[in-house]
Amino acid sequence: MSGPRARRSEPAPGARRRAGALLAVAVVALTGCLPGLRRLRPLPPATAAGLLEELSARRDAVQSLRARARLRAGLAGMWVHEALLVRRPTNVRIDVLSPFGLALAVGTDGALLWAYPAGQGIRYEGAATPANLARFLGAPASVADIVDVLLGTAPRRTPSGPPALHATTDGTYELSVPLADGVQRLRFSGDPLRLVAADETRRDGAALHVAFADFRDGFPHALELASAERNAHASIVYDAAEPNAVVDEALFAPPPAGRVVPLDAAAPRP
């Protein structure tokens, strides 16, 4: 018959604490390597006033754009190839392209919106309202707001009070700008800090969402524009972009046509 088993010696309390600390360090190091579990980089120092000044300087720095782009909007959700011309404060021209060339040209000077289907000899004209612009961009917004977004910044707003800045749990800064009838929330991330999203809500229920990604030389090449109105949403990807391109003002003028009819007579976009 064998003798009684020897009792295992219990580790000292100090040894248990050291082992627990080492385990915690190992877990932290491991989670930094696991897919989908990344450690957030610390944000560079920033102030609310400084971020607003930087955003204003960005608007001043980029005054125009020439781009080849793809647009996806509407219920069909199909990508459409386009050539874009943008110039501050309120000039936009969009040429919708097909494999055979120009299919449709759309332009505005901020007041008049025109559309010219190639080969029909007809030009459609109407007011450059958010509802009319939604026919061609997929989401309702003013011309000035669309120019801001296409040039890579949030729509310009006038604060009604002091802005508030705080760091979020997902590694971004959120800057809340109070407005007379709502609030604009701007999100910044990266080092250097870049504007990656702008959300706007109004007391009447209106809402606007803008997102920026794929930054190259500080300029975003992927944009998202969404509105609470009819769940409108548009995605824009710049395949080639030339900020501050020299753009002739004459390119935004409506082309000559044999007949001019109201924009309301045009078939709505799907």
N, C-alpha and C positions, 0 to 999 in steps of 0.2 A: 504494500500500500504506500502510495506517494505521500509526502508531507504536505502540509497546507501551503497554498500558493502565496508567494510573497506579494504584499500589497504594493501597488504602484505609488510612487512618491508624487505628491501634488506639487505643481510648480509654485514657486513663491509669488505673492501678489505683485511684486515689482516686475517679475518676468512676464506675468500675464499682461500687464499694462504695456510693456515694451513690444510684446508680440502683437497686441491689438493695434498699436500705432504703426508697426511695420505693415500689417495687413491693410490698414487704411491707405497708406502711401501706395502700396502695390495696386489697390483697386483704382485709385485716382489715376495712376500712370497708365493702367490698362485701358480705362475708359477713354482716355485720350487717343488710343490707337484703334479702338473698335469702330467698324463702319457704322455711320449714322449717329455716333456719339462724339461730337467735337467740342473741344473747349473753346469758349467764346474769347476772342481777343479783347483786351481792354480798349475802351473807346478813348480817343484823344480828347483832351480838355476842350470844352466848348461852352459858349454862353448863348442865351436866346437872342440877344442883340447881335452878337457876332454872326450867328447863322443866318439871320434875316439880312444882314449886310452882305454876306457872301452870296445869298440867293439873288439879291438885287444886282450885285456886281456881275453875276453870271448872265442875267438878262441883258445887261449892257454890253457884255463881251460877245454875245452871239446874236447877231442882227438879221441873219438870213441863212437859208439852207437850200442846197440843190441835192436831191437824193433819188436813188432808185429804191423802191420799197415794195413790200407785200402787205396787203391789208386783208384782214379776215373780220367780217362783220355780218350781222343779220342772222336769220334762221338757217340759211343754207350753210354757213360756216366754212365757205370755200375761200382759199387764198386767191387774191387778185393782184396782179402785177401793176405797179403804178410808177409814174415819174412825178416827183413833187418839187414845187418851188414855193418857198416861204420867205416873206420879208416883213419885218416889223414896220408899222404896228398891226396892220390888218390885211395884208395881202397873202392870199393862198391860191395856188393853182395845182390841180390834180389831173394828170393825164392817165386815164385807164387804158392799159395796153392789152392787146390780144396777140396771138401768134402772127397776125397779118398786119399789125401796126396799131395806130390809134383807134380806139373804140369809142371813147367818150372823153371830152375835156370839160372840166368844171373849174370855175374861178370866182373869186370875190375880192372886192376892195374894202370890205367891211360893211357896206350898205347894200350893194347889189350882189346877188348870187346868180350866176348864169351857168347853163349846162348846154353843151353842144355835141350831140351825137354825130360822129363822123359819117359823111356821105348822105345825110338827110336834108341838108340845106335849111334846117330849122334850129333856132336858138331859143332855149327856154330861159325865162328871167323871172326873178321874184326877190323878195326881201331876204337878206342874209340873217334869218332868224335861226335859233337853235333847232327848231323843228325841221326847217328846210335843210339845214346842214346835216341833220341826222340821216337824211336820205342817202348821202354820199359817204359819210364817215361812220355811220352805224350808231353813234351816240350823240344826243343833243348837247350842244355847248355853244357859247358865243364865239364869234370869230377871234376876238382877242384872246380868249382862253385856249382855243385851238392852236393859235400861233405860239403861245407860251409852251404848250405841251409838245408840239412838233419840234420846237427848238430846245427841248430838254429841260424845261423848268415847270414849276407849279404855276397855276393861274395866279396872276397878281391880285392881291386883296389889300384892303385898307383896314388895319386892326382898329377895333373899337376900345381896346384896353391893353394892358401889358401882357405880353406872351409868357407862357410858362414852359420850362424845359425840364424833362426828366429822362433818365435812362430806363429802358425796358428790360425785361428778363430775357429777351431774345437777342440782346446785343446791339440795340439801336438806340438812338436818341429820338424822342417824340417831342415835337415843338407844337404846343397848342396855341393857336392864334385866335382870340375872340373876335367875332364879327358882329355887326349891328343886328343881324338876324340869324346867327348861327355860330359855327366854329370851323376852322380849318386846322387839320392835324397833319403836320409834316414829319416825315421819318427820314433820318439820316443814318448812314452806316459806313464802315470802311475807314481806312486811314491812307490818304486824306478822306475826310467826310464827304459823302455824296448824297444828294437827295434821291431816295429810292421809292418814295410813295407820298401821295398827298390825298387825304380824305376830307371831304367837306360835307357837312350836314347843315340843313336849314330848318327853321322852326316850322315851315309849311310842309316838311317831309321830304323836300328835294334833297338829293344826295349825289355827289360826284366822287369818283375814285380814279386816281391816276397812279400808275406804277412805271418805274424806269429800271432797266437792267442792261446787261451786256455793254459795259462802259469801255470805250476805246479812246484813248487820249482825253479822258474826262467827259466824253460825249456819249450819251446812251444810244444804243442801236436797237433796243427792244422797248416798246411802249405799250401800255394798256390804258384804255379809257372806258369807263363804265358809268352808267347813270341808273338811278333807281327807277326812272321813268321807263316803263315797259321792259324793264330788265335789259336795257340796251347795253351792248358791249362791243368794243372794237379792239383788235390787236394789230399793231404795226411793227414791222421788222425792216430796218434799213439794211439793204444789201450793200449799198454804197452811199456814203454821206459826205458832203462837202460843206461844213459850217462856214458862214461868212463868205459864201460864193457871191460873185458879182452877178446880180439879177436885174435885168432891164425891166423897168416899170411897165413897159408896153406889153410884156408877156401876160400881165394880169387883166388886160382889157378884153372884153368879149369879142370873139371873131365875127367878121361879117357873115350875114346869113340872109337868104331870100325871104324868110318869114320869121317873125319873133312872136312867140306865144307865151302866156303866163306859165310859170313853173308848176302851178297846180294842175295844169293839163297833162303834165308828164306822168307816165306810169310810175307808181311808188316802187322803191327798191324792195326786194323780197326780204 
